[in-house]
């Protein structure tokens, strides 16, 4: 099975989610779908570690909070996340950190929905790296906002119609699922959230006010089952597309990206931004590159010595 892309999503949007989608099959991944249609299985977040405490009946679990310019992510790491738990145990707030982990949503009590992250890896980062993540998360959020606005302008929005407009299929499907579940989002409030987050990068100060978004979702976690992909690790082909041709295209993308990793490796690893920039010159989008990298990581062809850098094995 292909490793899921680590999405860049702001805390304020992530914390409003209460929709979980499972795509058929016992080992199929599940996704937390946000109000703007981000289908989050894995996510990469960066921010300030503001609190850290031991929790659980045996005190064998760490609970942490990571602040970005829009709000706070909640993390839980215990015996089944030994690497992340060890990293948390060596940190002291405040610290700038990057976290890669899986999304989780649950009802701790009737009428209350909480989302959290089960971390896989945690590392300290520089202010510049944190700011780059904020800009990147803003870019992804604006793209989903654009896709959502396009869907709302349609009489009968469908994923296929959005794909024909140039949006990635995963984004198109997520936006449609979000609209069907949450209804029409407050687009102006989300745009203001992104603006304030980016201003925080420029000024170096946290936003003066929290995002003017609806309160986090309440009620029960809603889970729906979607059709399984046509083959393990392969997204469904678009109408009229040959599945074998689609897989060939993915393999070609892998070869190109693997070549870029070898070319751009300066001894410390090839920088993510450089790979994306050079891949764009060959016609690969950023989402194509992310998918290719995830497949290469799964196959052991490349590895990630530090966050944001890749090296050939």
N, C-alpha and C positions, 0 to 999 in steps of 0.2 A: 504494500500500500504506500502511496506517495505521502511524504511528509507535508503537513499543511503549512501554508504560508503564514509567517508571523505578521499579523496585521498591526498597523499603527493607528490607534484609536485613542482619542482623548478620554480622560476619566469621566467627565460629565456625561458624555454620550454612552459610554459603556455601562455606567451605573443606572441608566434608565431602562436597561434591557430586561425583559421577562419572557422572551420567546426562545425556545430551544428547538432546533430542527435536527432530526436524525435521518440519515439517508440509508435506508434498508440494509439488512445484513447484520449479523451478530457483532462483527468487528468494525462496522462502518463508523466513521467519525460523526460526532454531534457538534453542532454549532450554536453559539449564542448569537442571535440576530438582533442588532441594535436598531433604534428607530430610524436611522439613515441607511439601513441595509447592509452594514458590515457583517459578514458571516464569519464570526470569530471562533475558531477552534484553538489556534495558538496566537499569541500576541507578543509584541516587543514594546515595552514601556520604559521610559527614562524619566527620572525625577529625583526629588529629595526624599530620602528615607527619614520620615518624621517621627515615627514611633516603632518600637520593637518590644514585644513581651512574650513570655512563655504562657501557653494556654493549654487546654485539654485536661482531662481528669488526672492524668499522670504527669502533667507538666512537660510532655514530650513533643509539643508542637509549638512552632514559632508563629506568631501573628504580627504582621508588619503593615505599615501604611506608607505608600509612595505618593508624593504630591507632584502633579504637573500643574500648568497654569490654570487649569479648569476645575480641579478637584482632586480627590484621592482614590487611588487603587488600594484594595485590600488583598493581602497575600496570606496564605497558610502553607507552611512547610513542616513535614514531620518525618517519620521514619521511612516513608516510601519515597521521599525526595531528599536523600541523604546529602547530595552535593549542595543543593540549595540551602538545606538546613544548616550545614556546616558553614557556608558562606555567611548566612545571616548571623550565626553565633559569633563570627569574627568582626562584625560591623558595629559601629556605635553611631546613633543619630546625633546630629544631622550628617548625612553623607549622600553624595550624588551617585546614583546607581542605575544600572540597566538590568532589566529582568526579562527573560524569555520564559513563557509559561503557557499553561492551558487555561481556558476560560471555564468557569463553573458558575451555575446559577441554582438556587435552592430556596425552599421555604423553611426558615428556622422556626417559624410559628405561623398560625393562620393569619392571612392578610398581609404578610411581610415577605417581600422578595429581595434577596441579596445576591449580588454577583461578586465573584472573587477570582483570584488567579492562583493556580497551583504552579509555583515556579519550578522550572527545569534547571535554569542557570541564572546566577546573579554575579555581577561584577561592578566594581566602581568605574566611573567614567569622568571625563573632564567636563567643564562647563560648556566648552565648544561642542562636544559630542551631544550633550543634553539639548543644546539650542538647535543643533542640526535635526535631532529627532522631533523637536517641537515644530520646526518648519515642515518636515516631512509629514508628520501627522496632520498638520494644517492642510497640506496639499491633497492628501488622500481624502480628508473630510470634505473639502471643497468639491472634489471630483464626485463624491457620493451625493452631495447637495445638488450638483448639476444634473446628475442622473435622476435623482428624485424629482426635481422640478420638471424634467422632460417627461417623466412618467405621469405626473399630475396634470400635464397639459394634454394628455391623450384621453380620448373618450373611453377606450378600453385598453389600458396599458398591459403589455405582456413582455416577458423576457426577450422573446424573439424580436419584437419591435425595437427594444432598446439596443439589442446587439446590432441590428441593422443600422442604428444611428452611430455605432462605433464604440459602445460601452462593452467592457469585458462581460462574458456570460455570468461569471460568479457574482459580479456586482449587480447585473441586471436581475438575476434571480433573487438576490438578497433584498433589493429595493422593492420588488413586487411583494415579496413575503412581508416586508416591514409595513408597507402601506395597507395590505390586507389585514394585518394584525393590529397595528397601532393607529391607523388612520392617517390623516394629513399631518405631518410634523410642522412645527413652527420654524420655517426656514429662516426667517429674519433673525430669530434668536440664535440659531446655530451659526449663521454668518457672523453675528456679533461675537459669539464665543471664539471663533477662529481669529477674528480681528484682534480681540483682546489678548489672545495667546501669543500672536505674532508681535504685537506691541511690547509684550513682556520680554521677548527676545531682544528687541531693539533697545529698550530702555533699561533692561536689567532689573526691573521691578515687577513684582507680582501684580496682577490685575487688581484695581481698586474695588471691584465688586464681583460677586460670583455670577456665573452665566445665568441669564434670565430664561431658564428652561423650565418646563413642567417638572413637578416633583417626581422622584423615582417611582417606577411602576409599583403598584400594590396588587394584592390578590394572589392567585396561584400562578406558579410557573406553567406556562403553556408549552406543551411539546407536540410537535407534528412530525409525521414521517413523510419524507419525500422519496421519489423514485431513486433507486440506486444508480450509480454511474454505469455506463455500458461495459466497463471492465475495471478491475481493481487499479486504482491510481490513475485512471484516465477519465477526464470529464466527458460528458455526453457530446457527441458531435452535433454541430449546428445542422438545421434542416438542409438536406441535400449534400452534406459533407461526408466524404468517405472516411470511416473510422480509422482504417489502416493508413490513409494519407495523413490524418491528423496525428497519429502516433509517430509516423516518420518525421513530421515537422518538429515534434517535441524532441526526438532523438537528435535531429540536426541542430536544434537550439542548444541541447546539452553539449554537443561537440564544440560549437562555437564558444559557449561560455567556458568550458573546460580549457580551451585554447587561450582565452583571455586571462584566465587565472594563472596559467603558466607564464604568459607574456608579461603580465603586470606584477607578478610576485617580485618584490624588491628585497626579499630575504625576511621581511616581517609579515609577508602575506599580501595578496592583491586587495586593494581597498574596494569596498562595495560600490562606492560612487563611481570609481574609475571603470569598473566592470559594466555598470549600467550605462555610463556615457559612451563607452566604446561599442557596446552591444547595440545601442541605438543607431549607430552609423551603419550597422548591417541589417537594420529593419526590425530588431527585436524591441518590444516594449518593456517597461519596467516589470510588469506582471509576468511577461514571458521569461525574463531573467530570473525572477524570484522562483518561479516554478522549476526552471532548469536547475538552479542552485539546490533547491530542496531535493530534487531527484538525484543529483550528483552526490549530495551529502548522504542520502540513503544508501547509495551504491558504494560508498566509501572511496569515490574517485577524488573528492576534495574533502578538506576538513577546515574547521573554524578555530584557529589557535586563540584568537581573541575576538570579541564581538566586533563585527564590521570588517573583518579581514579573512580572506580565504587562501588556503595553500593546497597545492596538489599533494596527494599521498605518495 
